[in-house]
Amino acid sequence: MSDKAEPNPYTVRPADAGGTDSELRAVEAELATRWPENKLEPSLDRIEALMDILGQPQRSYPSIHITGTNGKTSTARMVEQLLGAFELRTGRYTSPHVESVTERISLDGAPITPEKFVETYRDIEPYVRMVDAAQPVAMSFFEVLTGMAYAAFADAPVDVAVVEVGMGGSWDATNVIDAQVAVITPIGLDHTDKLGETTGEIAVEKSGIVKPGALAVVAQQQLDAAEQILRRAVEVDATVAREGMEFGVLRREVAVGGQLVTLRGLGGHEYQDLFLPLHGDHQAQNAALALAAVEAFFGIGQGGAEHLDEEKVRQALFGVSSPGRLEVVRRSPTVILDAAHNPHGAQAAAAAIGEAFGFTKLVGVIATSGDKDVTGLLEVFEPILAEVVITQNSTHRAMPVDRLAAIAVEVFGEDRVQVEPRLDDAIDAAVTLAEEEDLGGAGVLVTGSVITVGEARLLFGRK
């Protein structure tokens, strides 16, 4: 199979007679000729060489670096909202994107414009070619985008960058920053062929973002992962703030459209009854991580003030969104999109659905990538899904629909599995199955991949 990305029929843009849209498509086509994100040569050599040529733009602003298995993007978006509430200009770099590649690089909470994306790429392109020529392996898609993000943030300029790791930590291209705050969300099993077969082994790689003298804000972890993170902190003389000890979620209750949470910060202050418009215990946990990260950035709990302005925190969390994370895009029947793509993420989604939605019947629409623990993901969802419609998203990484269907039959049984190769047909079929519920209260869950959810969002007209 070719490593080049194939055109996505759900995101193809109409021709604009040679304008910015055409230029953006041309840039995307050029980026698609490079190694994709699932093909790696673990090294910082190429990105460090590019940063050297560009004059170390990533060192012109402070940063908050976020790694983990799941919850990174949601946490990054919360951190960004909180920093913005304190009138700081933010740059946010996250991956993968849901619909447009421009989403990966945000300024002040909004994706950079297509014009800025093209301009940034063209500005650094000659230097990327220089690195390509000097290195045994050319720069990858992700490495070039990382260079673009760091350059765009320096050009803005931003007051602080919020940077999500692509994969792992130590050798991830983002790790050329020296973040004063490192955030580690819960670590589960994913990318085991590249990162390690246990959570402890994976934690060794992910904790590589913790730099000398930094403060590491760490979610609750499996014991072996926690041990490795603490070992790294000792090695580099970093301070560790642990969820459940130095900070955490004190109380939470389901509310219309989300939940009310009470969080304890690093200084011991209780931020009471904050409305978070996202569902699930995992999102409350993400909010606690984000708040602690921002407190750490401002020096809370380190001999200074004991807490942040509570009203600003309240307004920031009230305005948080996380597209494709238990996102309701239709009612009657309710259709939910969730980007869970591994068993760890599926567990969080399943628990949140059970807590926040009173479905009498839930039908799944599932399309996954070929390099994931698909059996594990399906086994987690099996108890909550009455039936599943198996389909395929449009990327070259997608698991072929027949192969995914065969695995689904093993997990669900043949009578609970339907196959529709096109995503739009699969959603229609799932809605029809849900509507067969005479008593009402049925729903549809579209899941399995960020790409699947992005394409579904476009079908439902979400922007």
Secondary structure, DSSP 8 states (H G I E B T S, - for coil): --SS----TTT-----TTSHHHHHHHHHHHHHTS--TT-----SHHHHHHHHHHT-GGGSS-EEEEE-SSSHHHHHHHHHHHHHHTT--EEEE-SS-SS-GGGGEEETTEE--HHHHHHHHHHHHHHHHHHHHHSSS---HHHHHHHHHHHHHHHTT-SEEEEE-SSSSTTSGGGGS--SEEEE----S-SHHHH-SSHHHHHHHHGGG--TT-EEEE----HHHHHHHHHHHHHHT-EEEEBTTTBEEEEEEEETTEEEEEEE-TTS-EEEEEEESS-SHHHHHHHHHHHHHHHHHTTTTTTS-SS--HHHHHHHHHT---TTSSEEEETTTEEEE----SHHHHHHHHHHHHHH---SEEEEEE--BTTS-HHHHHHHHGGG-SEEEE---SSTTB--HHHHHHHHHHHH-GGGEEE-SSHHHHHHHHHHHHHT-TTS-EEEEEES-HHHHHHHHHHTT--
